[in-house]
Amino acid sequence: MSRRKDRERFMALKGQNSRYRGFRGYYEDNPLQPEPLQAVTCTLCGRRRNVSPEVAQAQPEGYVCLSCREATDGEEPGDSGTPPTG
């Protein structure tokens, strides 16, 4: 869009909603804060993964990452527990 069309669109939306401040939104009072993450090593593949502190505290030594969980879900019960390569 051209700058003129952007400005016209902004003014039209501003006319419908006086609190409209553009594409950045109007929630300045409560900005979204990213959740703090903690590094945990997967017990199967040995990769370090960033997880929420709750997960890290619940599974400090036995954490299995999503990639390994997905790989082991398709295996038969008698299959070996080797980690996926890649």
C-alpha positions in Angstrom: 0.0 0.0 0.0 1.0 3.5 -0.5 1.6 5.9 2.3 -1.5 7.9 1.4 -3.7 4.7 1.5 -2.1 3.7 4.8 -2.9 7.1 6.3 -6.5 6.9 5.0 -6.9 3.4 6.5 -5.5 4.6 9.8 -7.8 7.6 9.9 -10.8 5.4 9.1 -9.9 2.9 11.9 -9.2 5.7 14.3 -12.7 7.1 13.5 -14.3 3.8 14.4 -12.3 3.4 17.5 -10.7 6.4 19.2 -8.3 4.2 21.2 -6.8 2.7 17.9 -3.1 3.5 17.7 -2.1 1.5 14.7 -0.6 -1.9 14.1 1.3 -1.9 17.4 -2.0 -2.1 19.3 -3.1 -0.2 22.4 -2.2 -2.4 25.3 0.6 -0.3 26.7 -0.5 -0.9 30.3 0.0 -4.7 30.0 2.8 -5.4 27.5 3.4 -9.1 26.7 6.5 -10.2 28.6 8.2 -13.3 27.2 8.3 -16.2 29.7 11.7 -16.8 31.2 13.2 -20.0 30.0 15.7 -22.4 31.5 18.2 -24.7 29.6 17.7 -28.4 30.3 19.6 -31.3 28.6 17.5 -34.0 27.0 18.4 -37.4 28.4 18.0 -39.2 25.1 19.7 -37.1 22.5 21.8 -34.9 24.8 20.7 -31.6 23.2 20.1 -28.5 25.4 16.5 -27.3 25.2 15.0 -24.1 26.5 11.9 -25.0 28.6 9.7 -23.2 31.2 11.0 -23.2 34.8 8.0 -25.4 35.8 9.0 -28.1 33.4 12.6 -27.8 34.4 11.8 -28.2 38.0 9.3 -31.1 37.4 11.8 -33.1 35.3 15.4 -32.0 36.2 17.1 -35.2 35.4 14.6 -37.1 33.2 13.7 -34.5 30.6 12.9 -35.9 27.1 12.6 -33.2 24.4 9.6 -33.1 22.0 11.6 -34.4 19.1 12.6 -37.5 21.0 9.1 -38.0 22.3 7.7 -37.8 18.8 10.3 -40.3 17.5 9.6 -42.8 20.3 5.8 -42.6 20.0 5.9 -44.4 16.6 8.1 -47.2 17.9 6.9 -50.6 19.0 7.3 -51.5 22.7 10.2 -53.9 21.8 12.2 -51.4 19.9 15.5 -50.1 21.3 15.6 -46.8 23.1 18.2 -45.2 20.8 17.8 -41.5 20.2 16.9 -40.2 16.8 19.7 -39.0 14.6 19.8 -35.7 12.9 
